[in-house]
C-alpha cells in the first residue's frame, strides 16, 4: 500500500484553487488556454508576493513586517494594478 508522502498539502492546494476561482477566474470570461495561463500566472505572482494573508497577520508571504509609517499626503500614494486591473494596491511612491 502506497501512502501519500505529503498528506497535509491536499487541503492547502484545495484552498488555493478555491481562492483563485473566487478572487480571479470567476471575474473573467476566458477564451483559450493562453489567456487562462496568463491569468493564473499573474494571480499566482500577486498571491505569492503582494497579497496579504490572515495567517501572517495580514502581511504578504515574502515580506517582513513594515516599519512604522507616518501619515502621508495623497500625492505620495501610487496605485498599482495586478491581474489585468482586477486588483489594486496602494503603495507609497519612491522618493
Residue pairs with C-beta under 8 A, 6 or more apart in sequence:
4 10
16 47
19 47
20 40
20 43
20 44
20 47
23 43
23 87
24 39
24 40
24 43
24 83
24 86
25 36
25 39
25 40
27 86
28 35
28 39
28 84
28 86
30 36
30 39
39 83
39 84
42 82
42 83
42 84
43 82
43 83
45 82
46 82
46 83
46 87
48 61
48 62
49 60
49 61
49 62
49 63
50 60
50 82
50 89
51 60
51 61
51 87
52 58
52 59
52 60
53 59
53 60
53 61
57 65
59 65
69 92
72 92
76 92
76 93
77 90
77 91
77 92
77 93
78 90
78 91
78 92
78 93
79 88
79 89
79 90
80 88
80 89
80 90
80 91
81 87
81 88
81 89
82 88
82 89
